[in-house]
Amino acid sequence: MIYSCSNQQQSTTVVKSDDELTLNVKKLLKAYIENDFTLWEELMSDDCEVLFNNITLDKNSVIAGVKQDHTLFKSIEVTDDYAHTVYFNNGEIWTNHWFTNTFVGNFTGETTKARAHTDLKWENGKVVRFQVYYDPTFQVKEATAMSEMSK
């Protein structure tokens, strides 16, 4: 009888929470809060595929959409901010980001906390896929209130 054993791992990943890509994702959130989208323009590839709750958007549409939050809300704050980047052995690189945003509406005056999760796929230092998941009901409500006030 012949037995053979191997200790080689078939798939390995490295997870980092203090690397440049993770820090850049946290900077993207900070830039969003500060209403400065220069870094978004810089880090997102021109043909970045954006999935907002599985609705496909392009880079320009998503930036225009998040800019509108600063019209809808007089205050946006972040808590529970955690991110890490996963470096897969097949060469793929993804950053996963979880956070809670607290919004105070400009038109309803209501305060809403929204837990969110994003996944960003990186290629050559650029985001090529940006997946965003949260319940946008509060934004729709605020946009409706804004629309009603302008009638």
NUTORSE-645456 format. One line per 3 residues: number of its first residue (from 1); their letters; for each residue x, y, z of C-alpha. Coordinates in steps of 0.1 Angstrom, whole numbers. Each point is the difference from the previous one (the first is absolute). Layout:
<atoms>
NUM	a	X Y Z ~ ...;
</atoms>
This chain:
<atoms>
1	miy	0 0 0 ~ 11 35 -8 ~ -14 31 18;
4	scs	6 35 -9 ~ -8 31 20 ~ 3 36 -9;
7	nqq	-1 31 23 ~ -4 24 -29 ~ -30 21 3;
10	qst	-22 1 -31 ~ -14 34 6 ~ 14 27 22;
13	tvv	-11 35 6 ~ 16 29 19 ~ -23 24 18;
16	ksd	14 34 10 ~ -17 29 18 ~ 28 26 -1;
19	del	11 -2 -36 ~ -2 28 -26 ~ -32 -13 -16;
22	tln	-19 -4 32 ~ 11 35 11 ~ -11 14 -34;
25	vkk	-34 -15 4 ~ -3 17 34 ~ 11 32 -16;
28	llk	-27 -4 -27 ~ -26 -1 28 ~ 16 30 17;
31	ayi	0 19 -33 ~ -37 -9 -5 ~ -8 15 35;
34	end	20 31 -9 ~ -18 3 -34 ~ 33 -2 -19;
37	ftl	0 -25 -28 ~ 35 6 -14 ~ 13 -33 14;
40	wee	-30 -18 -13 ~ 8 13 -35 ~ 37 -10 5;
43	lms	-5 -35 14 ~ -29 -13 -20 ~ 8 -12 -35;
46	ddc	-18 18 -28 ~ -19 -32 -8 ~ -6 -10 36;
49	evl	-31 -22 3 ~ -21 11 29 ~ -27 -22 15;
52	fnn	-23 18 24 ~ -22 -27 16 ~ 6 -19 -32;
55	itl	-11 29 -23 ~ 28 7 -25 ~ 13 35 -2;
58	dkn	31 17 -14 ~ 26 21 18 ~ -15 34 -9;
61	svi	-36 -10 10 ~ 12 -13 34 ~ 20 31 7;
64	agv	-29 23 -10 ~ -23 -21 23 ~ 22 2 31;
67	kqd	6 37 -6 ~ -38 5 3 ~ 1 -13 35;
70	htl	15 34 10 ~ -31 17 -13 ~ -24 -24 17;
73	fks	18 -1 33 ~ 13 27 22 ~ 22 -24 20;
76	iev	17 -33 -8 ~ 21 -17 26 ~ 18 -34 0;
79	tdd	4 -25 28 ~ 9 -37 2 ~ 25 3 -28;
82	yah	19 -32 -8 ~ 18 -10 -32 ~ 25 -26 -11;
85	tvy	15 -11 -33 ~ 2 -36 -12 ~ 28 -9 -23;
88	fnn	-9 -33 -16 ~ 25 -25 -14 ~ -16 3 -35;
91	gei	11 37 -1 ~ -34 15 8 ~ -1 28 26;
94	wtn	-32 10 18 ~ -6 25 28 ~ -30 -6 22;
97	hwf	-13 29 20 ~ -28 2 27 ~ -12 32 16;
100	tnt	-30 19 13 ~ -10 34 -13 ~ -23 23 20;
103	fvg	-19 25 -21 ~ -21 30 10 ~ -24 10 -27;
106	nft	-1 35 -14 ~ -37 -3 -9 ~ -15 -24 26;
109	get	23 8 29 ~ 1 -37 7 ~ 31 -19 12;
112	tka	7 -33 -16 ~ 27 -26 7 ~ 9 -21 -30;
115	rah	24 -30 2 ~ 19 -5 -32 ~ 24 -24 -16;
118	tdl	22 5 -30 ~ 23 -23 -20 ~ 26 15 -23;
121	kwe	20 -20 -25 ~ 34 14 -9 ~ 21 -3 -31;
124	ngk	32 19 -5 ~ -8 23 29 ~ -34 10 -13;
127	vvr	-35 -11 11 ~ -15 -20 -29 ~ -31 -12 18;
130	fqv	-18 18 28 ~ -29 -19 17 ~ -21 20 25;
133	yyd	-27 -15 23 ~ -24 18 23 ~ -37 9 2;
136	ptf	-6 33 -18 ~ -35 6 12 ~ 10 30 21;
139	qvk	15 16 -30 ~ -31 -5 -21 ~ -21 15 28;
142	eat	23 30 3 ~ 0 5 -38 ~ -38 -2 0;
145	ams	-2 27 28 ~ 24 22 -20 ~ -22 -4 -31;
148	ems	-32 8 19 ~ 16 32 14 ~ 9 12 -35;
151	k	-36 -2 -12;
</atoms>
